[in-house]
Amino acid sequence: MRDQLITAAFFMQGLYDARPGGYDALITAWGKGCIELVDALVTYVPLTTQLCDYGAKATDGNHLGVFDYEVSAPFGKWFGEYILEHGNEPSIKEVHIWLTKEVDTFFKLS
């Protein structure tokens, strides 16, 4: 559970980095409330930690970098910027594609 909480925290860090306008502009564009935004974002924590576990196993733990710095925080930023651009959250399919690509890149699986 600790890993999931850390991943959620880095999702939020990335959300605050969303541009243009940052978190305040994001809340306005979202228009559904802060708790609802956090809930929508952290829905993807279990998937992200599962993908991280698979990548770590596939590489026998031999990888460089810090997953939450290089995948989780950028995911939060991407999620927020998607909302700023489109006015709503990305589809589950778009999220899966983004996360799979970034996890593969992090672990150099593709």
RACOR-V661315 format. One record per run of one state. SS is the DSSP state (A for helix, B for strand, O for the rest). FROM is the first residue (numbers start at 0). TO is the last residue. Records with the same first field share a line. If there is no record, write none. Layout:
SS: FROM-TO / FROM-TO
//
This chain:
O: 0-0 / 16-20 / 30-32 / 42-43 / 58-65 / 86-90 / 107-109
A: 1-15 / 21-29 / 33-41 / 44-57 / 66-85 / 91-106
//
